Amino acid sequence: MKQMLTFGRYCKRRFGQKVRKIPIALAGFTCPNIDGTVAKGGCIFCKNESFSPTLEHEPKVALKMNPNMQENPLLQTQLQQLHNQYKWQSDFHKNKFGIERYMIYFQSFTNTYAPFSTLQKLYTQALNLPNVVGMSIGTRTDSVNLELLDFLATLQETKRQEIWVEYGIQSVYDETLAFINRGHSTDGMEYWINETKKRGLKVCSHIIYGLPKESKEMMLHSLKTVLKWGSDGIKVHPLYVIEKTALAQMYHKGEYQPITLREYIDIIVESLKIISPNVVIHRVSAGVRNDTLLAPKWCFDKNIQMRSIREALKKAGIEY
């Protein structure tokens, strides 16, 4: 059996025990393809509240940050949110599962799209939280710079904690990126992955299967490309339709047909045949357990997905 290096297995090897990612969602963050910098409205599938349940616990804030702000009046609020969200989630995982080590995951929106001084304070504070062994930052390749990467490399060395930069690649086809309103092309993707890795930081590339007009061959090509670029980790999930998004409008008009569970399982099996056992697989499924999910309905329960995926992988001689 080919055993895949899941994130759980990686953490057991790296830290000697289970490590749980703690997702963090902070007021004031947005994306350059939401606020009009490179596009408006965000990706056609995006409704961040659905991806990040922690946002439901936070007050709505009208002010949104961008890297050019001279001051950030939200900083103290953000630092308090970071502390509060970490405490209640880490307490939950410790009490229910006995987990004692954690990795902070800045998940919602583009988590480098803010004034540099704000990022310095938030990232440093995150690594100062008790029992934290590292940090993972969700962002885009058009929203980082060398100054930020240098700071993260220094922070990692100083704190002796592990830092991952998670880039939302989604697809390596420019026509797809334009169609989903990503606001940028593939230009620079390989460069920023390489610059991140040069500094000793780890890179996880996110890709989505089931994007409009993409074939199985195109999806696998995106995977092969981000692997060729040197990604240390891979995160894959199916495209699902959330209410009140541009994709939902397409779905209601019959202009978009979601990927089926059978199709998704088949491509996951093919993907894991390609991925080296040395590449960390952060995720191969995703879902939304609330009534905002319109389709496909099989994305409502990740446990069903994973059972089906594991059964298919086992038949293919792969242990996940």
C-alpha positions as CSV (number, residue, x, y, z in Angstrom):
1,M,0.0,0.0,0.0
2,K,1.2,3.5,-0.8
3,Q,0.8,5.5,2.4
4,M,0.1,9.2,1.8
5,L,1.6,11.9,4.1
6,T,-1.6,13.4,5.5
7,F,-1.3,16.5,7.6
8,G,-2.0,14.5,10.7
9,R,0.8,12.0,10.0
10,Y,3.2,14.9,9.1
11,C,2.5,16.5,12.5
12,K,3.0,13.3,14.4
13,R,6.4,13.0,12.7
14,R,7.4,16.6,13.0
15,F,6.1,17.4,16.5
16,G,5.8,13.9,18.0
17,Q,2.1,14.3,18.8
18,K,-1.3,15.3,17.3
19,V,-1.6,19.0,16.3
20,R,-4.9,20.7,15.5
21,K,-5.3,23.7,13.2
22,I,-7.2,26.5,14.8
23,P,-9.0,28.6,12.1
24,I,-9.0,32.3,12.8
25,A,-11.2,34.9,11.2
26,L,-10.5,38.6,12.0
27,A,-12.5,41.7,11.4
28,G,-11.4,44.0,8.7
29,F,-9.8,41.5,6.3
30,T,-10.9,41.3,2.7
31,C,-9.4,40.5,-0.7
32,P,-8.1,42.6,-3.6
33,N,-10.7,41.1,-5.9
34,I,-13.5,42.1,-3.5
35,D,-12.6,45.7,-2.8
36,G,-12.0,46.8,-6.4
37,T,-8.2,46.8,-6.4
38,V,-8.0,44.1,-9.0
39,A,-11.7,43.2,-9.3
40,K,-15.0,43.6,-7.5
41,G,-17.3,41.0,-5.9
42,G,-14.8,38.4,-5.2
43,C,-14.6,34.9,-6.7
44,I,-17.9,33.7,-8.1
45,F,-18.1,30.9,-5.5
46,C,-17.0,33.0,-2.5
47,K,-19.1,33.5,0.7
48,N,-16.5,33.5,3.4
49,E,-19.0,33.0,6.2
50,S,-19.7,29.5,4.8
51,F,-16.0,28.6,4.8
52,S,-15.3,30.0,8.3
53,P,-17.9,29.3,11.0
54,T,-15.9,31.5,13.4
55,L,-17.1,34.6,11.5
56,E,-20.6,33.9,12.9
57,H,-19.3,34.7,16.4
58,E,-17.8,38.1,15.4
59,P,-19.4,41.5,15.1
60,K,-19.8,42.9,11.6
61,V,-17.2,45.6,10.9
62,A,-17.6,48.0,8.0
63,L,-14.0,49.1,7.7
64,K,-11.9,46.9,5.5
65,M,-8.1,47.0,5.5
66,N,-5.7,47.2,2.6
67,P,-1.8,47.3,2.6
68,N,-1.7,51.0,1.9
69,M,-3.5,52.1,5.1
70,Q,-1.4,54.4,7.3
71,E,-3.1,53.3,10.5
72,N,-5.3,50.4,11.5
73,P,-7.9,51.4,14.1
74,L,-9.1,47.7,14.2
75,L,-5.8,46.3,15.5
76,Q,-6.7,46.0,19.2
77,T,-10.0,44.4,18.2
78,Q,-8.2,42.0,16.0
79,L,-5.7,41.0,18.7
80,Q,-8.5,40.4,21.1
81,Q,-10.4,38.3,18.5
82,L,-7.2,36.3,17.9
83,H,-6.9,35.5,21.6
84,N,-10.6,34.8,22.1
85,Q,-11.0,32.5,19.1
86,Y,-7.8,30.6,19.9
87,K,-8.8,30.1,23.6
88,W,-12.3,28.7,23.0
89,Q,-11.3,26.5,20.2
90,S,-8.1,25.1,21.8
91,D,-10.1,24.5,25.1
92,F,-12.7,22.6,23.1
93,H,-10.1,20.3,21.4
94,K,-8.2,19.7,24.6
95,N,-11.3,18.8,26.6
96,K,-12.9,16.7,23.9
97,F,-10.0,15.1,22.1
98,G,-7.0,15.6,24.5
99,I,-5.1,17.6,21.9
100,E,-2.5,19.8,23.5
101,R,-0.6,21.4,20.5
102,Y,-2.0,23.7,17.9
103,M,-1.3,25.6,14.7
104,I,-2.9,29.0,14.1
105,Y,-4.6,29.1,10.7
106,F,-5.4,32.6,9.4
107,Q,-8.1,31.3,7.1
108,S,-10.8,33.7,5.9
109,F,-10.2,36.2,3.1
110,T,-6.6,37.2,2.1
111,N,-4.6,37.2,5.3
112,T,-1.6,39.2,4.0
113,Y,-3.8,41.9,2.6
114,A,-3.2,44.4,5.4
115,P,-0.7,47.0,6.5
116,F,2.7,45.4,7.1
117,S,2.8,46.7,10.7
118,T,-0.5,45.0,11.4
119,L,0.7,41.7,10.0
120,Q,3.8,41.9,12.1
121,K,1.8,42.3,15.3
122,L,-0.8,39.6,14.5
123,Y,1.7,37.0,13.4
124,T,4.0,37.5,16.3
125,Q,1.1,37.4,18.8
126,A,-0.2,34.2,17.2
127,L,3.1,32.4,17.7
128,N,3.2,33.7,21.3
129,L,-0.1,32.0,22.2
130,P,0.4,29.0,24.6
131,N,0.9,25.5,23.1
132,V,1.2,26.9,19.5
133,V,3.8,25.1,17.4
134,G,3.3,27.0,14.2
135,M,1.2,29.1,11.9
136,S,-0.5,28.8,8.5
137,I,-1.5,31.8,6.5
138,G,-4.1,31.7,3.7
139,T,-3.4,34.2,0.9
140,R,-2.8,34.7,-2.8
141,T,0.4,35.0,-4.8
142,D,-0.5,38.5,-5.8
143,S,-0.8,39.6,-2.2
144,V,2.7,38.9,-0.8
145,N,6.0,40.7,-1.2
146,L,9.7,40.1,-0.4
147,E,9.6,42.2,2.8
148,L,6.8,40.1,4.2
149,L,8.4,36.8,3.3
150,D,11.7,38.0,4.9
151,F,9.8,38.9,8.0
152,L,8.1,35.5,8.2
153,A,11.5,33.7,7.7
154,T,13.0,35.7,10.5
155,L,10.0,35.1,12.7
156,Q,10.2,31.4,12.0
157,E,13.9,31.3,12.9
158,T,13.5,33.4,16.0
159,K,10.5,31.6,17.4
160,R,11.6,28.1,16.2
161,Q,8.1,27.5,15.1
162,E,6.9,26.3,11.7
163,I,5.2,28.7,9.2
164,W,3.2,27.6,6.2
165,V,2.0,30.0,3.5
166,E,-1.1,28.6,1.8
167,Y,-1.6,30.0,-1.7
168,G,-5.0,29.9,-3.3
169,I,-4.0,28.8,-6.8
170,Q,-7.4,27.1,-7.6
171,S,-6.4,26.5,-11.3
172,V,-3.4,27.1,-13.5
173,Y,-5.6,28.1,-16.5
174,D,-5.9,31.8,-17.0
175,E,-9.3,31.5,-18.7
176,T,-10.6,29.8,-15.6
177,L,-9.1,32.4,-13.3
178,A,-10.7,35.1,-15.4
179,F,-14.1,33.3,-15.4
180,I,-14.2,32.9,-11.7
181,N,-13.2,36.6,-11.2
182,R,-10.0,35.8,-9.5
183,G,-8.5,39.2,-10.5
184,H,-5.1,37.8,-11.5
185,S,-3.5,35.4,-13.9
186,T,-0.9,32.6,-13.4
187,D,1.9,35.2,-13.9
188,G,4.1,35.2,-10.8
189,M,2.6,32.1,-9.2
190,E,5.8,30.0,-9.7
191,Y,8.0,32.9,-8.7
192,W,6.3,33.5,-5.4
193,I,6.2,29.9,-4.5
194,N,9.9,29.7,-5.1
195,E,10.7,32.9,-3.2
196,T,8.6,31.5,-0.2
197,K,10.5,28.2,-0.3
198,K,13.9,29.9,-0.6
199,R,13.4,31.4,2.8
200,G,12.7,28.1,4.5
201,L,8.9,28.6,4.7
202,K,6.6,25.8,3.6
203,V,4.1,26.2,0.8
204,C,0.7,24.6,0.6
205,S,-1.1,25.1,-2.8
206,H,-4.9,25.1,-2.9
207,I,-6.7,23.8,-6.0
208,I,-10.4,23.3,-6.7
209,Y,-11.9,20.4,-8.6
210,G,-15.1,21.0,-10.5
211,L,-14.5,24.6,-11.6
212,P,-16.7,25.7,-14.6
213,K,-15.6,24.5,-18.0
214,E,-12.7,22.4,-16.6
215,S,-12.2,18.8,-17.7
216,K,-10.6,16.0,-15.6
217,E,-7.5,16.4,-17.6
218,M,-7.3,20.2,-16.8
219,M,-7.8,19.6,-13.1
220,L,-5.0,17.0,-13.1
221,H,-2.8,19.4,-15.0
222,S,-3.2,22.0,-12.3
223,L,-2.2,19.5,-9.7
224,K,0.9,18.4,-11.7
225,T,1.9,22.0,-12.3
226,V,1.8,23.1,-8.6
227,L,3.7,20.0,-7.7
228,K,6.3,20.9,-10.4
229,W,6.5,24.3,-8.8
230,G,7.7,22.7,-5.6
231,S,4.7,22.8,-3.3
232,D,5.4,21.2,0.0
233,G,1.7,20.5,0.6
234,I,-1.5,20.2,-1.3
235,K,-5.1,21.1,-0.4
236,V,-7.9,20.0,-2.7
237,H,-11.6,20.5,-2.4
238,P,-14.7,20.2,-4.6
239,L,-16.4,23.3,-5.9
240,Y,-19.8,23.7,-4.2
241,V,-22.6,26.2,-4.7
242,I,-23.4,28.5,-1.8
243,E,-26.5,30.7,-1.8
244,K,-26.2,34.4,-2.6
245,T,-23.1,34.0,-4.8
246,A,-22.5,34.6,-8.5
247,L,-22.1,30.8,-8.9
248,A,-25.5,30.3,-7.3
249,Q,-27.1,32.5,-10.0
250,M,-25.3,30.4,-12.7
251,Y,-26.6,27.2,-11.0
252,H,-30.2,28.4,-10.9
253,K,-30.0,29.3,-14.6
254,G,-28.7,25.9,-15.5
255,E,-25.3,27.3,-16.6
256,Y,-23.3,25.3,-14.1
257,Q,-23.4,21.6,-13.3
258,P,-21.6,20.6,-10.1
259,I,-19.1,17.8,-10.1
260,T,-20.6,14.5,-9.0
261,L,-19.3,12.5,-6.0
262,R,-18.3,9.7,-8.4
263,E,-16.4,12.1,-10.6
264,Y,-14.7,13.7,-7.6
265,I,-13.7,10.4,-6.1
266,D,-12.2,9.2,-9.4
267,I,-10.1,12.3,-9.8
268,I,-8.9,12.2,-6.1
269,V,-7.7,8.6,-6.7
270,E,-5.9,9.7,-9.8
271,S,-4.4,12.7,-7.9
272,L,-3.0,10.6,-5.1
273,K,-1.4,8.3,-7.6
274,I,0.5,11.3,-8.8
275,I,1.4,12.9,-5.5
276,S,4.7,11.9,-3.9
277,P,4.5,10.3,-0.4
278,N,6.8,13.2,0.7
279,V,4.1,15.9,-0.1
280,V,1.9,16.8,2.8
281,I,-1.8,16.4,1.9
282,H,-3.7,19.0,4.0
283,R,-7.1,18.1,2.7
284,V,-8.9,16.2,0.0
285,S,-12.5,17.1,0.9
286,A,-14.7,19.9,2.1
287,G,-18.3,20.7,2.8
288,V,-20.8,23.0,4.4
289,R,-23.1,21.7,7.1
290,N,-25.8,24.3,6.9
291,D,-28.7,25.4,4.7
292,T,-26.6,27.8,2.6
293,L,-25.3,24.8,0.6
294,L,-27.3,24.5,-2.7
295,A,-25.3,21.9,-4.5
296,P,-23.9,19.3,-4.7
297,K,-25.8,17.8,-1.7
298,W,-23.0,15.3,-1.1
299,C,-20.9,18.2,0.1
300,F,-23.1,18.5,3.2
301,D,-21.3,15.7,5.0
302,K,-17.5,15.4,4.9
303,N,-17.7,12.1,6.7
304,I,-19.6,10.6,3.8
305,Q,-17.1,12.0,1.4
306,M,-14.1,10.6,3.3
307,R,-15.6,7.1,3.7
308,S,-16.2,6.9,0.0
309,I,-12.8,8.4,-0.8
310,R,-10.9,6.0,1.5
311,E,-12.8,3.0,0.1
312,A,-11.8,3.9,-3.4
313,L,-8.2,4.7,-2.4
314,K,-7.9,1.3,-0.7
315,K,-9.0,-0.5,-3.8
316,A,-6.3,1.5,-5.7
317,G,-3.6,0.4,-3.2
318,I,-3.4,3.8,-1.4
319,E,-3.7,4.4,2.3
320,Y,-4.9,7.9,3.2
